[in-house]
Amino acid sequence: MPTLTLALSKGRIFDETLPLLAAAGIVPSEDPEISRKLILPTSRPDVALLIVRASDVPTYVEHGAADLGVAGKDVLLEHGGDGLYQPLDLGIGRCRMAVATKRGFDWAGTVQRGARIRVATKYVRTAREHFAAKGMHVDLIKLYGSMELAPLTGLADVIVDLVSTGNTLKANDLVEVETIMPISARLVVNPAALKLKRAGVQPLLERIAAAVAARAPAEAGA
Ligand code: PRP
């Protein structure tokens, strides 16, 4: 195995991380959308990328099976972040965590009455903390995807999900009733790797941080 490994997921996070890695001289030798390889060599012989499921990134880094990783704040909140050093908000994968209901659902009245609600979500921990902070009683229903279906089928009253353009909610006749927090992807580092592999990790962190800072302000704030 190369000296340094970085875990990240395919898709949007991978695509948006590429320019930041390029700034550190790291260019993957293959496209993960085409290759079936899960360990991708890069233009730097000492660095490889590990292609993992987004929700598995913190686990790989926590256990030191990857030295570094890129994970959304949504995923990090569910994981808890224990055993992870989180030095850098990469400002990519921007969206928001939100509460949504079926159009016409009396959300304000439900909150006011203090009624018990059923919440379907992939983000159980975040949802639990959000509603606990509001003093609301909720029954949480864990789902793994297509959460928008839950209010439409009567499985739940509301969902907690990521919203980016809002198109998915709109297409399913749902409305956002509360924004919980803004979400973006973070660089995470295994604390032991930071100490033991400092000579490799530190310059990498610095070059990625410089690339993040150098992006156009409009893009960084978008
Ligand atoms: C996310 C989220 C919504 C959608 C929101 O799903 O769960 O379904 O994006 O985006 P929009 O507001 O731009 O329509 P994603 O595509 O990441 O797939 P997932 O369901 O596997 O998480």
Residues whose N, C-alpha, C, O or C-beta is under 5 A from the ligand:
A	BS01	PRP	G145 S146 D161 L162 V163 S164 T165 G166 N167 T168 L169
